[in-house]
């Protein structure tokens, strides 16, 4: 099965538990269709580059999955219908990623730059 990476931005006024509930609902759609969740990362409340629907900040979440395209399309449909989701993007990966994402691995990235110098 192909690998997909979905990143979505939830509204700033949601609590952390509400963001986890929304994320678990999307995970459930994928797992019920026979897919596997490889990685879920909550990047936290971050400032947006520009206002989206009067929001200046948003909760960023990454979901990496190994599934067919039908559950991914259903997740995207649910995100489009949800008022809690400001933006989302799904990309198809060639292979699953190793370790944490670049956003989460700031400390490791800093040490790599020092080693290269």
C-alpha positions in Angstrom: 0.0 0.0 0.0 1.2 3.6 -0.6 2.3 5.9 2.2 0.6 9.2 2.8 1.5 12.2 5.0 -1.4 14.5 6.0 -0.8 17.8 7.9 -3.8 19.8 9.1 -4.2 23.0 11.0 -7.0 23.1 13.6 -8.6 26.3 15.0 -6.7 28.1 17.8 -9.6 28.1 20.2 -9.7 24.3 20.5 -8.2 22.7 23.6 -5.5 20.0 23.4 -8.0 17.3 24.2 -10.3 18.5 21.4 -7.4 18.4 18.9 -6.6 14.8 20.1 -10.3 13.8 19.6 -10.3 15.2 16.0 -7.0 13.5 15.3 -8.2 10.2 16.6 -11.4 10.4 14.5 -9.2 10.8 11.4 -7.0 7.9 12.5 -10.1 5.7 13.1 -11.2 6.3 9.5 -7.9 5.0 8.2 -7.6 2.0 10.5 -11.2 0.9 9.9 -10.4 0.8 6.2 -7.5 -1.6 6.8 -4.7 1.0 6.8 -2.0 1.5 9.4 -1.0 4.7 11.2 2.8 5.0 11.1 3.2 8.3 12.9 1.2 11.0 14.6 2.9 14.2 15.7 1.2 17.1 17.4 3.3 20.2 16.5 1.4 22.3 19.0 -0.1 25.8 18.7 1.9 27.8 16.2 1.5 31.2 14.6 0.2 31.3 11.1 1.9 33.2 8.3 -1.3 35.0 7.5 -4.8 35.1 8.9 -7.2 32.3 8.0 -10.8 32.8 8.9 -9.9 35.4 11.5 -7.4 33.0 13.2 -3.8 34.1 13.8 -2.7 30.8 15.3 -3.5 27.1 14.8 -2.8 23.6 16.1 -0.6 21.7 13.6 -0.9 17.9 13.5 0.9 15.4 11.2 -0.5 11.9 10.4 1.6 9.5 8.4 -0.2 6.4 7.2 0.1 3.3 5.1 -3.2 2.9 3.4 -5.1 2.9 0.1 -6.3 6.1 -1.4 -10.0 5.7 -0.5 -9.6 6.3 3.2 -7.3 9.3 2.5 -10.0 10.8 0.3 -12.6 10.2 3.1 -10.3 11.9 5.7 -9.9 14.8 3.3 -13.7 15.0 2.8 -14.2 15.0 6.6 -11.6 17.8 7.0 -13.4 19.8 4.3 -16.7 19.5 6.2 -15.3 20.2 9.6 -15.4 23.8 10.8 -12.5 23.0 13.2 -10.0 22.4 10.4 -8.6 25.6 8.8 -6.3 24.0 6.2 -5.0 20.5 5.3 -2.6 18.9 2.8 -1.9 15.3 1.9 1.1 14.1 0.0 2.0 10.7 -1.2 5.4 9.4 0.0 7.8 7.0 -1.7 8.8 5.5 1.6 7.9 6.0 5.3 10.0 8.6 7.0 12.6 7.6 9.7 12.5 9.2 13.1 10.8 12.5 14.0 9.8 15.1 11.4 12.0 18.2 10.8 9.6 20.3 12.9 10.0 18.0 15.9 13.7 17.4 15.5 15.0 20.9 16.0 17.7 19.7 18.5 19.0 17.0 16.1 19.1 19.5 13.3 21.2 21.9 15.3 23.8 19.2 16.1 24.0 18.2 12.5 24.9 21.7 11.5 27.6 21.9 14.1 29.1 18.6 12.9 29.2 19.8 9.3 31.1 23.0 10.2 
